Amino acid sequence: MKHLENENIQLIAQSARDFATQNILPHVMEWDESQTFPVEVFKKLGEMGFMGILVPEELGGSGLSYDEYIAIVDEISQVDPSIGLSVAAHNSLCTNHILTFATEEQKQRWIPKLATGEWIGAWGLTEHNTGSDAGGMSTTAVKDGDEWVINGAKNFITHAISGDVAVVMTRTGEKGAKNNATAFVVEKGTPGFTSGKKENKLGMRASETAELIFDNVRVSDENRLGEVGEGFKQALTILDGGRISIAALSLGIAKGAYKAALKYSKERHQFGQPIANFQAINFKLAEMATEIEASELLIYKAAYLKNNQQPMSTEGAMAKYFASEACVRIANEAVQIFGGYGYTKDFPVEKFYRDSKLCTIGEGTTEIQKLVIGRNITKD
């Protein structure tokens, strides 16, 4: 894209591309089949500065903007969306929540380890009975002297097993009441804090998803992020930025599927010519390319607003909604262009197809994005 020909972004995108080609590409199907979460790759990503992309340099991070962040997630996701998803979850959910709402002392305690990849971060909001209705969550934190006692469980949590630290939303007030949630940082090894069943998923299989379980977990009040009752408000702020992440992930999937389909359509000959010459295929490719361009523009508009500390709730939701739905359509058409070969695991489009669906669900479903957009455009 012409508007992104910024030398710094190009250099960072190239380094992410090179890293993914060298360290991820040879193992994509092996990790997918075995559902392996490759912790050692994330340690290497930490050395590259890709685990603390938005973290200031004085806290051990790369001190980059959302523009570079999108480029990194996009490039990695073109090779393996599972790894792109985990990079996004670590950066924009766990690390960013602490960075945004912690005290200076708390930041010094946790951020450098997260930003360098020494620690892998998890973020816990969703529960078995509460997805979009997070206000009705059952996990509670009860004050006991200078400590809080946490009980309950979270599910569909990225890095629940391998994560070293988790930001967890708990209920500290009445169910359904406003301002009833508080966020805490819980470190692995805290008594009563364990992980549960690993999910056996359709796609994104190398990105670990499991339960977090809290059985009378005691944490100091010093582990509380922000004020009591602010947790849900904090979570919504973090999800606003997180929508850019999932949109960037969607963009990477769309580009990966499109590039594979374009290459194949030029190489595959039927009736004495490349199938790319046939209007049916040509039109598919035209639609895919246009949707990628539109997705990218929406994503970078949301990033521009975020970088400049301007409201971007509507634009973030639009980018996530459009890019995630587009990546499902594009991956579907890529399989169609490949024909029978697209249905086999010998070609990459089968995996892009499976991985794409998560983007319309995670960090707020398509329906929730429409709800956010609709409310924002109709309110006075």
C-alpha positions as CSV (number, residue, x, y, z in Angstrom):
1,M,0.0,0.0,0.0
2,K,1.4,3.4,-1.0
3,H,0.4,5.2,2.2
4,L,2.4,2.7,4.2
5,E,5.7,3.2,2.4
6,N,7.4,4.4,5.6
7,E,10.9,3.1,5.8
8,N,10.8,2.2,9.5
9,I,7.6,0.1,9.0
10,Q,9.0,-1.6,6.0
11,L,12.2,-2.6,7.8
12,I,10.2,-3.9,10.8
13,A,7.8,-5.8,8.4
14,Q,10.8,-7.3,6.6
15,S,12.4,-8.5,9.9
16,A,9.1,-10.1,11.0
17,R,8.8,-11.7,7.5
18,D,12.3,-13.1,7.7
19,F,11.8,-14.3,11.2
20,A,8.5,-16.1,10.3
21,T,10.1,-17.7,7.2
22,Q,13.1,-19.0,9.1
23,N,11.6,-20.0,12.5
24,I,7.9,-20.6,11.9
25,L,7.3,-21.8,8.3
26,P,9.1,-25.1,8.5
27,H,7.0,-26.2,11.5
28,V,3.5,-24.9,10.7
29,M,1.7,-28.2,9.9
30,E,3.7,-30.1,12.6
31,W,2.5,-27.6,15.3
32,D,-1.0,-27.6,13.9
33,E,-1.4,-31.4,13.9
34,S,0.1,-31.9,17.4
35,Q,-1.4,-28.6,18.8
36,T,2.1,-27.7,20.0
37,F,2.5,-24.2,21.5
38,P,6.1,-23.5,20.7
39,V,7.3,-21.6,23.8
40,E,10.9,-21.4,22.4
41,V,9.7,-19.4,19.4
42,F,8.1,-16.8,21.7
43,K,11.4,-16.5,23.6
44,K,13.1,-15.7,20.3
45,L,10.3,-13.2,19.4
46,G,11.1,-11.6,22.7
47,E,14.7,-11.2,21.7
48,M,13.5,-9.5,18.5
49,G,11.5,-7.0,20.5
50,F,8.2,-8.4,19.3
51,M,6.8,-9.3,22.7
52,G,6.9,-5.7,23.9
53,I,6.1,-3.8,20.7
54,L,4.1,-1.0,22.3
55,V,6.1,-0.9,25.6
56,P,8.4,2.1,26.1
57,E,12.1,1.3,25.8
58,E,12.8,2.3,29.5
59,L,10.6,-0.7,30.5
60,G,12.5,-3.1,28.2
61,G,10.1,-2.8,25.2
62,S,10.5,-1.6,21.6
63,G,8.6,1.7,22.0
64,L,6.8,1.3,18.7
65,S,3.4,2.6,17.5
66,Y,0.3,0.7,16.4
67,D,1.5,1.0,12.8
68,E,4.5,-1.2,13.4
69,Y,2.4,-3.5,15.6
70,I,-0.1,-4.1,12.8
71,A,2.8,-4.8,10.4
72,I,4.4,-7.4,12.7
73,V,1.1,-9.3,13.4
74,D,0.2,-9.1,9.7
75,E,3.5,-10.6,8.5
76,I,3.6,-13.4,11.1
77,S,0.0,-14.3,10.4
78,Q,0.6,-14.6,6.7
79,V,2.8,-17.6,7.7
80,D,1.0,-19.0,10.7
81,P,-2.1,-17.2,12.1
82,S,-1.7,-19.3,15.4
83,I,1.5,-17.6,16.2
84,G,0.1,-14.2,15.1
85,L,-2.8,-14.7,17.5
86,S,-0.5,-15.5,20.4
87,V,1.7,-12.5,19.7
88,A,-1.4,-10.3,19.6
89,A,-2.9,-11.7,22.8
90,H,0.4,-11.3,24.7
91,N,1.0,-7.7,23.5
92,S,-2.4,-6.1,23.4
93,L,-4.2,-7.9,26.2
94,C,-2.0,-8.9,29.1
95,T,1.0,-6.6,28.6
96,N,-1.1,-3.6,27.5
97,H,-3.5,-3.9,30.4
98,I,-0.7,-3.6,32.9
99,L,1.0,-0.9,30.9
100,T,-2.2,1.2,30.7
101,F,-3.6,0.8,34.2
102,A,-0.7,-0.2,36.6
103,T,1.2,2.1,38.9
104,E,4.8,2.9,38.1
105,E,5.9,0.3,40.8
106,Q,3.6,-2.4,39.3
107,K,4.9,-1.7,35.8
108,Q,8.5,-2.1,37.0
109,R,7.5,-5.4,38.6
110,W,5.9,-7.1,35.6
111,I,6.4,-5.2,32.3
112,P,10.2,-5.8,31.7
113,K,9.7,-9.6,32.0
114,L,6.7,-9.5,29.6
115,A,8.3,-7.1,27.1
116,T,11.4,-9.2,26.7
117,G,9.5,-12.5,26.4
118,E,11.0,-13.9,29.6
119,W,7.4,-14.2,30.7
120,I,4.4,-15.1,28.6
121,G,1.2,-13.3,29.5
122,A,-2.5,-14.3,29.7
123,W,-5.7,-12.3,30.1
124,G,-8.8,-13.6,31.7
125,L,-12.3,-12.2,31.1
126,T,-14.4,-15.0,29.5
127,E,-16.1,-17.6,31.6
128,H,-18.1,-20.8,30.8
129,N,-21.4,-19.0,31.2
130,T,-20.4,-15.5,30.3
131,G,-19.0,-14.6,26.9
132,S,-20.3,-11.2,25.6
133,D,-22.2,-10.8,28.9
134,A,-19.0,-10.3,30.9
135,G,-20.9,-8.3,33.6
136,G,-22.5,-11.5,34.8
137,M,-19.2,-13.3,35.6
138,S,-19.0,-15.7,38.5
139,T,-15.3,-15.4,39.4
140,T,-15.1,-13.4,42.6
141,A,-12.5,-11.6,44.7
142,V,-13.2,-11.0,48.4
143,K,-11.2,-8.7,50.5
144,D,-9.5,-10.3,53.5
145,G,-7.2,-7.9,55.3
146,D,-4.4,-6.8,53.0
147,E,-5.2,-9.7,50.6
148,W,-7.9,-10.7,48.2
149,V,-9.2,-14.3,47.9
150,I,-10.1,-15.2,44.3
151,N,-12.5,-18.2,43.4
152,G,-13.8,-19.3,40.1
153,A,-12.7,-20.2,36.6
154,K,-12.0,-18.6,33.2
155,N,-12.2,-20.4,29.9
156,F,-11.0,-19.9,26.3
157,I,-7.9,-18.2,27.7
158,T,-4.9,-17.9,25.4
159,H,-1.7,-19.1,27.2
160,A,-3.6,-20.4,30.2
161,I,-1.1,-23.3,30.7
162,S,2.2,-21.9,29.5
163,G,1.6,-18.3,30.7
164,D,3.7,-17.0,33.6
165,V,1.3,-14.3,34.6
166,A,-2.3,-13.4,34.0
167,V,-4.4,-10.3,34.3
168,V,-7.8,-11.5,35.6
169,M,-11.1,-9.7,35.8
170,T,-13.0,-10.6,39.0
171,R,-16.4,-9.7,40.4
172,T,-16.1,-7.6,43.6
173,G,-19.7,-6.4,43.7
174,E,-23.2,-7.7,43.1
175,K,-23.8,-9.7,39.9
176,G,-25.1,-7.5,37.1
177,A,-24.3,-4.3,39.0
178,K,-22.4,-1.4,37.4
179,N,-18.7,-1.1,38.5
180,N,-18.8,-4.6,40.0
181,A,-15.5,-5.9,38.5
182,T,-11.8,-5.4,39.6
183,A,-8.6,-6.5,37.8
184,F,-5.8,-8.4,39.4
185,V,-2.4,-9.6,38.3
186,V,-1.9,-13.3,39.3
187,E,1.5,-15.0,38.9
188,K,2.0,-18.6,38.0
189,G,2.9,-20.6,41.1
190,T,0.5,-18.8,43.4
191,P,-1.2,-21.5,45.6
192,G,-4.6,-22.5,44.2
193,F,-3.9,-21.0,40.8
194,T,-3.9,-23.7,38.1
195,S,-4.8,-24.3,34.5
196,G,-7.5,-26.8,33.2
197,K,-8.5,-28.5,30.0
198,K,-6.8,-27.5,26.8
199,E,-9.3,-26.9,24.1
200,N,-9.1,-29.1,20.9
201,K,-9.9,-26.5,18.3
202,L,-10.9,-26.3,14.7
203,G,-8.1,-23.8,13.9
204,M,-5.4,-21.7,15.6
205,R,-4.2,-25.0,17.0
206,A,-0.7,-23.9,17.8
207,S,-2.0,-21.1,20.0
208,E,-2.7,-22.5,23.4
209,T,-6.3,-22.1,24.7
210,A,-7.3,-23.5,28.1
211,E,-9.0,-22.8,31.4
212,L,-7.7,-20.8,34.3
213,I,-8.8,-22.1,37.7
214,F,-8.9,-20.2,41.0
215,D,-9.3,-22.1,44.2
216,N,-9.0,-19.8,47.2
217,V,-6.1,-17.9,45.4
218,R,-4.7,-15.3,47.7
219,V,-3.1,-12.2,46.2
220,S,-1.9,-9.0,47.8
221,D,-3.8,-5.8,47.4
222,E,-0.6,-4.7,45.6
223,N,-1.6,-7.0,42.7
224,R,-4.8,-4.9,42.1
225,L,-4.8,-2.9,38.9
226,G,-6.5,0.5,39.3
227,E,-9.4,1.1,41.7
228,V,-11.9,-1.4,43.0
229,G,-14.9,-1.6,40.6
230,E,-12.9,-0.3,37.5
231,G,-12.2,-3.7,36.0
232,F,-14.9,-3.9,33.4
233,K,-14.2,-0.3,32.2
234,Q,-10.5,-1.2,31.9
235,A,-11.4,-4.4,30.0
236,L,-13.5,-2.5,27.5
237,T,-10.6,0.0,26.9
238,I,-8.2,-2.9,26.4
239,L,-10.6,-4.6,24.0
240,D,-10.9,-1.4,21.9
241,G,-7.2,-1.7,21.2
242,G,-7.5,-5.5,20.9
243,R,-9.8,-5.1,18.0
244,I,-7.0,-3.6,16.0
245,S,-5.0,-6.8,16.9
246,I,-7.6,-9.2,15.6
247,A,-8.1,-7.0,12.5
248,A,-4.4,-7.2,11.8
249,L,-4.5,-11.0,12.4
250,S,-7.4,-11.1,9.9
251,L,-5.5,-9.1,7.4
252,G,-2.5,-11.5,7.6
253,I,-4.8,-14.5,7.0
254,A,-6.5,-12.8,4.1
255,K,-3.1,-11.9,2.5
256,G,-1.7,-15.3,3.1
257,A,-4.7,-17.0,1.5
258,Y,-4.9,-14.5,-1.4
259,K,-1.1,-14.8,-2.3
260,A,-1.3,-18.6,-2.3
261,A,-4.4,-18.5,-4.5
262,L,-2.9,-15.9,-6.9
263,K,0.3,-17.9,-7.3
264,Y,-1.6,-21.2,-7.8
265,S,-4.0,-19.6,-10.4
266,K,-1.1,-18.5,-12.5
267,E,0.6,-22.0,-12.4
268,R,-2.4,-24.2,-12.7
269,H,-3.3,-24.8,-16.4
270,Q,-6.7,-26.0,-17.7
271,F,-7.8,-26.0,-21.3
272,G,-4.4,-24.9,-22.4
273,Q,-4.1,-21.7,-20.2
274,P,-3.6,-20.6,-16.6
275,I,-6.9,-20.6,-14.7
276,A,-6.1,-17.0,-13.7
277,N,-7.2,-16.1,-17.3
278,F,-10.7,-17.4,-16.7
279,Q,-13.1,-14.6,-15.7
280,A,-14.6,-16.7,-12.9
281,I,-11.2,-17.0,-11.2
282,N,-10.1,-13.5,-12.3
283,F,-13.2,-11.9,-10.6
284,K,-12.6,-13.9,-7.4
285,L,-9.0,-12.5,-7.3
286,A,-10.3,-9.0,-7.9
287,E,-12.7,-9.2,-5.1
288,M,-10.1,-10.6,-2.7
289,A,-7.6,-7.9,-3.5
290,T,-10.2,-5.2,-3.1
291,E,-11.3,-6.5,0.3
292,I,-7.7,-6.7,1.5
293,E,-7.1,-3.1,0.5
294,A,-10.3,-1.9,2.2
295,S,-9.4,-3.9,5.4
296,E,-6.0,-2.4,5.5
297,L,-7.3,1.2,5.2
298,L,-9.8,0.6,8.0
299,I,-7.2,-0.9,10.3
300,Y,-4.6,1.9,9.8
301,K,-7.3,4.5,10.3
302,A,-8.1,3.0,13.7
303,A,-4.4,2.8,14.4
304,Y,-3.9,6.5,13.5
305,L,-6.6,7.5,16.0
306,K,-5.2,5.1,18.7
307,N,-1.6,6.5,18.1
308,N,-2.9,10.0,18.6
309,Q,-5.0,9.2,21.7
310,Q,-8.2,10.0,19.9
311,P,-11.5,8.0,20.4
312,M,-11.5,5.0,18.1
313,S,-14.2,2.7,19.5
314,T,-16.3,2.9,16.4
315,E,-13.4,2.7,14.0
316,G,-11.8,-0.2,15.8
317,A,-15.1,-2.1,15.7
318,M,-15.5,-1.4,12.0
319,A,-12.0,-2.6,11.2
320,K,-12.4,-5.8,13.3
321,Y,-15.9,-6.5,11.8
322,F,-14.9,-5.9,8.2
323,A,-11.4,-7.5,8.2
324,S,-12.5,-10.6,10.1
325,E,-15.5,-11.3,7.8
326,A,-13.4,-10.5,4.8
327,C,-10.7,-12.9,5.8
328,V,-13.3,-15.8,6.1
329,R,-14.6,-15.0,2.6
330,I,-11.1,-14.7,1.1
331,A,-9.9,-18.0,2.7
332,N,-13.1,-19.7,1.5
333,E,-12.5,-18.4,-2.1
334,A,-8.8,-19.4,-1.9
335,V,-9.9,-23.0,-1.2
336,Q,-12.3,-22.8,-4.1
337,I,-9.6,-21.6,-6.5
338,F,-7.3,-24.5,-5.4
339,G,-10.2,-26.9,-6.0
340,G,-9.6,-30.4,-4.7
341,Y,-6.0,-29.5,-3.7
342,G,-7.4,-26.7,-1.5
343,Y,-9.2,-29.4,0.6
344,T,-5.9,-31.2,1.4
345,K,-3.3,-30.4,4.0
346,D,-0.5,-30.3,1.4
347,F,-1.4,-26.7,0.5
348,P,-1.7,-23.8,2.9
349,V,-5.2,-22.6,2.1
350,E,-6.9,-25.4,4.1
351,K,-5.3,-24.1,7.3
352,F,-6.0,-20.4,6.5
353,Y,-9.7,-21.5,6.0
354,R,-9.8,-23.2,9.4
355,D,-7.9,-20.4,11.2
356,S,-10.0,-17.6,9.7
357,K,-13.2,-18.4,11.6
358,L,-11.8,-17.5,15.0
359,C,-11.4,-13.9,13.9
360,T,-15.2,-13.4,13.7
361,I,-15.6,-14.7,17.3
362,G,-12.6,-13.7,19.5
363,E,-12.3,-10.4,21.3
364,G,-16.0,-9.6,20.5
365,T,-18.1,-11.4,18.0
366,T,-19.1,-9.8,14.7
367,E,-22.5,-9.2,16.3
368,I,-21.0,-7.4,19.2
369,Q,-19.0,-5.2,16.8
370,K,-22.2,-4.3,14.9
371,L,-23.8,-3.5,18.3
372,V,-20.9,-1.2,19.2
373,I,-21.0,0.5,15.8
374,G,-24.8,0.8,15.8
375,R,-24.9,2.3,19.3
376,N,-22.1,4.8,18.6
377,I,-23.5,6.1,15.3
378,T,-27.1,6.5,16.6
379,K,-26.4,8.1,20.0
380,D,-26.8,11.9,20.4
